[in-house]
Amino acid sequence: MSCCVVLRGFCVGLVLLSLWSPCYGELTLNSVPLAPARGPSRGGPPRQGGYGWGPARSRRSWVWNQFFVLEEYTGDEPLYVGKLHSDMDRGDGQVTYVLSGEGAPSIFTIDPNTGDIHATKRLDREAQAYYTLRAQARDRASARPVEPESQFVVKVQDINDNEPRFLDGPYAASVPEMSPMGTSVVTVVATDADDPTYGNSARVVYSILQGQPYFSVEPKTGLIRTALADMDRESRDQYLLVIQAKDMVGQMGGLSGTTSVTVTLSDVNDNPPHFYQSYQYLVPESAPLASLVAKVKAVDSDLGSNADVDYSILDGDPLGMFRIVTDRETQEGLLTLQKVLDYEARPSYTLTVEVTNRYVDPRFVALGPFSDRATVRLLVKNVDEPPVFSSDLAKMAVSEAVDVGTSVGRVSALDPDSTNSPVRYSIDRNTDLERYFHIDGSTGELRTARLLDRELVSLHNITVTASESLDPSQVGTSVVLISVTDVNDNAPAFAIDYQPFVCENARSGQVIETISAVDRDEPQTGHRFLFSLLSPGDGATANFTLRDNQDNTASVLTRRAGFLRRERPLHLLPVLISDAGPPALSSTGTLSVRVCACDADGGRSLCGEESSLLRAAGLSPAALLSILACLLLLLGLGLLVATARRRRRNPFTLDDDRDVRENIVRYDDEGGGEEDTEAFDMAALRHLNATRDGEGAGTRRYDNAPELLAPPPPPPAPDNTVFREFILSRLLEADLDSAAPPYDSLQTYAFEGSGSAAESLSSLESPSSESEHAYDFLTEWGADFGKLADLYGHSDGRSSKTDLRSVGVVRRTPCVSLLH
């Protein structure tokens, strides 16, 4: 069977056996029949007129409409796609159609009775261009296939529903200014998502909407070019272009998209620098060298390195007074001073300054010279200047042998101002502290003021000042270097203190010493010393000789072999050293050559007088060492004995921590003063004569003191042993101290005040009766109190003005007191 169906002007067929046959523009589909869907057993004969598979191949075919679907369908009803029909379908409703695959049944549905296929959703070709589906005809009752399953494709037909898009936009590009017409700038690209193989939906052309007449775009490629020549960046440096891309080859009804292109003109060196003014500056004539005196600046419209310029002085400065350089940051010309200005010599300068571009583009040389000139006028401002010396550094020379007052040289200074003030000269004494020189204040002549000595100071560096007589504050200075030339006034001498020796086994002609000399003088031709040996009169020259080495050294040699220490341990060699003058000066030095016993290598072991002394005493070195050891032992024993004796003489020496003189404790709390008798026991101080029970006969006692001096019986008090032992030990130490002064001294203790337990110590309140001043008992106390007995022990009718209670007896040392 064959059948052709035409849908929307298309004839489409699905080939099951890959067999297509044209039918006058229509399609015929052949198919292979399937096994019967219903029938007897597998081995039975086929039922006539029924469904089944048979050995004979019968021609069966599927027929449906063309399967192309337009995208973006917007109707209310499902879109009809096509129809499926099987030859096995006799229209009795025994065959049902089943659809599976992509989009089934969500997008594509099939009528199981008629085989009609519909699209239930709007399709987008740009999302999915085709769908692969599978179709099968089945027996309705048994659901068994009556035809083999077939696969087909539903293609989505494109429509122009996408406008061109510039995926890389917006664009930014640059092109050099002054470029010729047609210079390429940038290429823009638009993309259309429609099907480029179907119609003109994806065929794009470009056009420029904004940017004429400066730029153009090629319709097919999107290449933007300059449309005008010689565009000037200094006039306009940026352009905004709008480019359109339209599909359908630009025909009416096509979709379009736009993008912007920002074109910047880059700079080229097409503008020369220009001065827009002349310059005038006032410069003080005292301006220091290398100082900035003026600035000039040329304007260049270009940018970056194209605006770099160089400045130069063309005219007006033949002496090179000024120099101009370029500031790399600001492109200014900096005019600096190279020589000292002098208003009196030239009050103004008119300079011609030229500026040129550092980098010139050869393409634009024809536009004109890339340089310009300006006039710079510099007016020198007159100032009161100090005197100026003819030379800032003067060098002079004078001999060290000249007399005081000898002229050394002369300095000269002038006032550079028009007033031409007289000048007074002086020496800065900070540079001539020893006052070696004097200068004439009017003439500037330098003279010696003291005798010179080159060996002490060879170069005098002094500063001479010159001040204006009309204005002493204007002072100029100059340095004067005075070299003191040498005269031969110092005799040569030995370079070092030589200690020569000669071995007893020395050979004849052997060098025992090489001597040299020094001379404080410095002759211009160098030193030349002459050495000669003088005869001392003891025959030393018969044993030794002197050889001049002609290099300012001399060698001492032996004249004979063999020397004996016993015969002569020491030889004295007087050497005469003279210089070359003039005048020639000389000095004599004596070499003391000792005779030594030497080892096999020539090293000395025993020399000269030290061995002769031992021989004179008849002692060997071993004996001398023994004697020395004995002396050291005796010295040690003597020291031990002296130390032991001194310790026995000072048995009561106290430790330093018991010396109350060195331990002063300060209390900041306020006490009760003289009325306060509870802080310590005054009885311990008043009754130092009290003795402990069982004291020996050697203990000092003072029991014979008058009753009037004895205070009332004290109340029971703590033991006063510490105080008494301290005082007695100090007294004993003073008696045994041979270094203490050999005289007695008195020390008063002013326990003053009516509230004191010691009562008043003033002599004004002392009793006046002679009976109360009987101090004869002092003579009975021994020699230790002889001084007091002489003072108070004899009654002569005079009333004493001293209360014994206020007297402390000090024996030999003011540091130990015995109180009563």
C-alpha positions, 0 to 999 in steps of 0.5 A, spaced: 500 500 500 502 507 499 499 513 501 501 520 500 499 526 505 501 533 504 501 538 510 502 545 509 505 544 503 510 539 505 511 532 503 515 528 509 515 521 510 519 516 515 523 511 513 522 504 516 526 500 512 530 506 509 527 506 502 524 512 500 521 513 493 518 519 490 511 520 488 510 526 484 513 530 490 510 526 495 513 520 499 511 513 499 513 509 506 514 501 505 514 497 512 515 490 514 509 487 517 509 484 525 507 478 527 500 477 529 498 480 535 492 475 536 492 467 534 493 460 535 499 457 538 506 459 535 507 453 531 500 453 528 498 456 521 496 464 521 489 466 521 486 468 515 485 476 515 487 476 522 494 479 525 500 475 525 507 474 523 508 470 517 513 467 513 511 471 507 513 479 507 507 483 506 508 491 505 506 495 510 507 502 511 506 508 516 504 514 514 504 521 517 504 529 516 511 533 515 514 534 522 516 541 522 514 545 528 514 553 528 517 556 534 514 561 538 507 559 537 502 563 541 495 560 539 490 558 544 490 551 542 495 546 541 499 546 535 498 540 530 504 537 528 502 531 524 498 524 524 501 517 525 497 512 521 498 504 520 496 500 515 494 495 520 489 500 522 482 498 519 479 504 522 475 499 527 478 501 533 482 495 534 489 499 534 492 504 539 498 509 538 503 510 543 508 516 543 515 516 547 521 520 547 524 527 548 518 531 550 513 526 550 508 527 553 510 534 557 510 537 550 508 532 545 501 528 545 498 523 541 491 521 540 491 514 541 485 513 536 487 517 530 494 518 531 494 526 531 500 529 534 500 536 538 505 540 541 502 543 548 507 548 549 511 554 546 517 551 543 524 555 542 529 553 537 535 557 541 533 553 547 532 546 543 532 545 535 529 538 535 526 533 539 527 525 538 521 521 539 519 514 538 512 511 535 508 504 536 502 501 534 499 496 539 493 492 539 488 495 544 486 489 547 492 485 548 497 491 548 501 487 543 505 491 538 502 490 531 508 494 528 515 495 530 517 501 534 519 507 529 523 513 531 523 520 528 525 527 529 521 533 530 525 539 528 523 546 530 523 551 525 526 558 526 523 564 526 527 571 527 526 572 534 533 574 536 536 581 535 544 581 534 548 582 541 554 585 542 557 581 547 564 585 548 561 591 548 561 597 550 568 598 547 574 603 548 579 604 543 584 609 541 588 612 535 593 617 534 591 624 533 593 627 526 592 620 523 590 619 516 583 618 513 581 610 513 586 609 519 583 602 523 581 604 530 577 597 532 573 592 530 566 590 533 562 584 533 555 582 534 552 575 534 545 573 532 542 567 536 537 565 530 539 559 525 544 562 520 542 556 515 535 558 515 533 564 511 536 571 513 535 571 520 542 571 522 545 575 517 547 582 520 550 588 517 553 594 521 552 601 521 554 608 525 548 611 528 553 617 532 560 619 530 559 622 523 563 625 520 569 623 524 568 615 523 565 610 519 564 602 520 564 597 514 557 594 514 559 586 513 566 586 518 564 591 523 571 595 522 571 602 525 575 607 521 577 614 521 573 618 516 577 625 517 584 626 516 588 630 521 584 630 527 587 634 533 587 632 540 588 639 543 582 641 540 578 634 542 581 628 545 575 623 545 569 621 541 563 617 543 560 612 537 554 608 537 554 602 532 548 598 530 548 591 528 541 589 524 539 582 522 535 580 515 541 583 511 538 590 514 532 589 511 525 592 514 523 588 519 529 586 521 531 586 529 537 590 531 542 591 537 547 597 538 553 598 542 557 604 544 565 605 542 569 610 546 575 613 541 580 617 545 585 620 540 592 619 543 598 624 543 603 626 538 608 631 538 605 636 533 605 642 538 612 646 539 613 649 546 611 657 547 613 662 551 608 667 553 611 672 557 618 676 558 621 675 565 625 680 570 628 678 576 632 682 582 638 678 584 642 681 590 649 681 589 651 677 595 647 671 592 651 665 594 654 661 588 649 655 585 643 659 588 636 659 584 636 666 581 630 666 576 625 661 573 622 661 566 617 656 563 614 654 556 608 651 555 607 645 550 600 643 549 602 636 548 603 630 553 608 626 557 614 625 553 612 629 547 612 635 552 619 634 555 623 641 553 630 643 554 632 650 556 639 654 554 642 661 554 643 663 547 646 670 548 647 675 554 652 671 558 659 671 555 662 670 562 658 664 564 655 667 570 649 663 569 647 656 568 640 654 566 637 647 567 630 643 566 626 641 572 624 634 570 618 634 574 615 641 572 619 642 565 621 649 568 627 652 566 632 654 573 637 659 572 642 658 577 648 663 579 655 660 577 660 666 579 659 672 584 655 678 582 658 685 583 653 691 582 659 695 581 662 691 575 655 690 572 648 692 575 644 688 570 644 682 565 639 681 559 639 674 557 636 670 551 633 663 553 631 658 548 626 652 549 626 646 544 622 640 544 627 634 547 623 629 542 621 631 535 617 627 531 620 627 524 612 626 521 611 633 523 617 637 522 614 641 517 609 644 522 614 649 524 620 649 528 619 646 535 622 651 539 621 658 542 625 664 545 624 669 551 628 675 554 630 674 561 632 681 565 636 680 571 637 686 575 643 686 580 641 689 587 647 693 591 648 691 598 653 693 603 659 688 602 664 686 607 672 687 604 674 682 599 681 679 600 685 679 594 686 671 595 682 667 600 688 663 601 695 666 602 701 662 603 707 664 606 714 662 608 719 664 614 725 661 616 725 659 624 732 662 625 729 669 624 729 675 629 722 677 632 719 683 628 721 680 621 716 681 616 713 675 613 708 677 608 703 682 606 695 681 605 691 686 601 683 687 602 679 692 599 671 694 600 668 692 593 662 697 594 662 704 591 664 708 598 671 704 598 671 704 605 678 704 608 680 697 611 683 695 618 686 688 619 687 684 625 688 676 626 683 672 629 687 670 636 683 663 636 687 661 630 694 664 633 693 662 641 701 663 642 701 670 638 707 668 634 705 673 629 703 680 629 699 684 623 699 692 621 692 694 622 693 699 616 698 695 611 696 688 612 703 686 613 705 680 618 711 680 622 713 675 627 712 676 634 716 670 637 721 666 636 719 660 631 721 653 632 720 649 626 720 642 630 715 645 635 710 648 629 712 647 622 705 650 619 701 656 622 694 656 620 691 663 622 685 667 619 686 674 618 680 679 618 679 685 614 673 690 617 671 697 614 673 703 618 666 706 616 662 700 618 666 695 623 660 690 622 662 688 615 668 683 616 672 679 611 676 673 612 682 670 609 686 664 611 694 665 611 698 659 611 705 660 614 710 655 613 716 655 617 722 653 613 728 649 617 735 650 619 740 646 621 739 647 629 739 640 632 744 635 632 743 628 630 743 622 636 742 615 637 735 613 634 734 608 640 737 606 647 742 601 644 744 595 649 750 591 645 753 585 648 759 581 645 760 574 646 766 571 650 767 566 644 766 572 639 770 572 632 774 577 629 770 582 625 763 580 627 758 585 627 755 586 634 750 592 633 748 596 627 746 603 629 742 609 626 741 616 628 735 621 628 735 628 627 729 633 628 731 637 622 728 636 615 733 638 610 731 639 603 736 634 600 735 629 606 739 626 612 746 624 611 749 622 617 757 620 619 759 615 624 766 615 627 769 612 633 772 616 638 778 613 643 776 613 650 783 612 652 782 605 655 784 601 649 776 600 647 778 602 640 783 596 640 777 591 641 772 594 636 771 598 630 766 602 627 764 601 619 759 606 616 754 603 611 753 609 607 746 608 608 745 613 615 747 606 619 753 604 622 756 597 624 760 595 630 765 590 629 770 586 633 777 587 632 779 581 635 777 574 637 775 572 645 773 576 650 773 574 658 768 577 663 773 576 668 778 581 665 773 586 663 766 585 663 764 592 660 767 596 654 765 603 653 765 606 645 764 613 644 761 614 637 761 621 634 755 622 630 755 628 625 750 631 619 751 634 613 749 641 615 750 647 613 753 648 618 754 641 620 752 639 627 755 633 631 753 629 638 757 624 641 753 617 644 756 612 648 755 605 647 756 600 653 758 593 650 757 588 655 761 581 655 756 575 656 757 568 656 753 565 650 750 558 648 752 555 642 747 559 638 749 565 640 744 567 645 747 570 651 746 567 658 750 571 663 753 578 662 757 584 664 757 586 671 752 582 674 757 576 673 763 580 676 759 582 682 758 574 684 765 573 683 767 578 687 763 575 693 765 568 691 758 566 690 755 562 685 748 563 682 745 557 686 748 560 693 745 567 691 738 563 690 739 560 697 741 566 701 735 570 697 730 564 700 733 565 707 732 572 707 724 571 705 723 566 710 726 571 716 722 577 713 715 572 714 717 570 721 718 577 723 711 579 720 708 574 724 711 576 731 709 583 730 702 581 728 702 577 735 705 582 739 700 587 737 694 583 738 696 582 745 697 589 746 690 590 744 685 585 747 679 590 748 679 592 741 672 592 739 668 590 733 666 596 728 659 594 730 660 596 737 663 603 735 657 608 737 661 613 734 660 610 727 653 608 728 648 613 728 640 612 728 635 617 727 628 617 730 623 622 727 618 621 732 618 626 737 620 625 745 619 628 751 625 632 751 629 634 757 623 632 762 623 625 759 627 621 763 624 614 762 627 613 755 633 611 758 636 610 765 640 616 767 643 613 773 647 609 768 651 615 766 651 618 773 654 612 777 660 609 772 664 609 778 660 603 781 663 597 781 661 590 780 662 585 786 668 581 786 672 586 781 680 585 781 684 590 784 686 592 778 680 595 776 679 603 777 675 606 782 673 613 784 670 612 791 673 618 794 669 623 790 666 628 794 659 627 797 656 634 794 658 631 787 654 624 788 647 624 786 641 622 790 641 614 791 638 612 784 633 607 784 634 600 782 636 600 775 638 595 769 646 593 769 650 598 767 656 593 765 655 595 757 657 602 758 662 601 763 666 596 759 665 601 753 668 607 756 674 603 760 676 599 754 676 606 750 680 608 755 685 603 755 686 603 748 687 610 748 693 609 753 696 604 749 695 608 742 702 611 740 699 614 734 694 619 739 696 626 740 700 626 746 696 631 750 689 631 754 683 634 752 676 636 755 669 635 752 663 638 755 656 635 755 651 640 756 645 637 759 642 643 760 635 645 763 631 645 770 628 639 768 634 634 767 636 629 772 643 632 771 640 639 773 643 645 770 650 645 768 651 652 767 657 656 771 652 661 773 648 657 778 654 653 781 655 654 788 660 660 790 662 657 797 669 655 797 667 649 801 663 646 796 669 646 791 674 642 795 677 638 789 683 636 793 681 629 793 683 629 785 690 628 787 689 621 790 686 619 784 693 618 781 697 620 775 691 619 770 687 625 773 693 630 774 691 635 770 684 636 773 688 636 780 692 641 777 686 645 775 682 644 781 685 641 787 689 647 790 684 652 793 687 659 791 680 663 794 678 664 787 671 661 785 671 656 780 666 657 774 666 650 772 661 645 774 665 638 775 658 635 773 659 638 766 666 636 765 668 629 761 675 627 762 678 625 756 685 621 756 689 622 750 683 622 745 677 626 744 673 619 742 673 616 749 670 620 755 669 618 762 663 621 765 662 623 773 
